[in-house]
């Protein structure tokens, strides 16, 4: 069976990796847009219209990626926070039960 235990802190570290990747992704998208704009002059007629439509649709979706990654990073941090609180509550409850049973804590 696979080890599925959640490591508190791992999600926050992963969120940091995502946050660090957002600016390079944004820059890569801007560089790609600039390159495509410079190269688009060679297309004429229907091919130019088709390319422009396809590229515009792709960039409308792609430009949402940094915001999506930022939101995902926030949610990862929330998982650690929630799990940390839950873990603490469980340990406190176990301590109370162990004390009532006069056992080890």
N, C-alpha and C positions, 0 to 999 in steps of 0.2 A: 504494500500500500504506500502511496506517495505521502511525503511529509507536507501537510497542508497547514501547519501552524503559522499564524500571522506573526511576523516579527515587527514589534512596535518600533517605529523609526524608519523602517525600510521604505514605507510609502512616502515619507517626507523627503528622504534622500532621492527617491525617484522623481518627486515633484521638482526638486532642485535641478536635476538633469533636464527636465522639460523646460523649466524657466530659462536655463542657460541656452537652450536650443532655439528659443523663440526669435531672438534678434538675428542669428545667422539664417534662419528660415525666411524671415521677413526680407533680409538683404538679398538672399538668393532669388526670391520671387521678384523683387524689384529689378535685379540684374537680368533675369530672364525676360521680363517685360521690356526692358530697354533693348536687349538683343533682338527680340522679336520685332519690335517697332522699327529698328534699323534694317532688318532683313526683309520686312514686309514690302518694301518698295519694288522688289523684283516680281511681285505677283500682280497680274492684271486680269481684268474681267471677272468672270464667275469664280475663278479660283481665288482671287483676292477677297471677294465677298464671303465665300465659304470659309476661308481661313480666318478672316476677321471675326465672323460669327462664332466659330469654334473656339478661338483663342479668348474672346471676350467671355464666353460662357464658362470656360475653364478657370479664368482668373477671378471671376465673380465668386466661384466656390473656393478656390485656393486662397484668396485673401482672408477668408474666415478662419483658416487653419491656426494662425497665432492666437486668436481669441479662444478658440476651442481648446488648444493646448494649455492656455492659462487657466481656463475653467477646470480642466481635467486635473491640473496640478493642485488647484485649490481643493478639489474633492479628495485627492490623495492625502493631503494634509489633514482633512477632516476625518478620514478613516483612522489615521493614527491617533488623533485627539479623542475620538469616540471610543476606540478600542482601549486606549490608555485609561480613560475614566471607568470603563466597564471592568477592566482588569483590576483596578484599584478597589472598586466596589466589591468585586468577588473576593479579593483577598481579605478585605475588612470583614465581610460576612463570614468567611471561613474562620477568621480569628475569633469572632463572637461565638460561633458554634463550638469551636474547639475549647474555648474558655468555659462554656456551659457544660461541656462534657468532661472538663478537667483533663483534657488531653494536650498534646504538644501543639504549639502554634506555629 
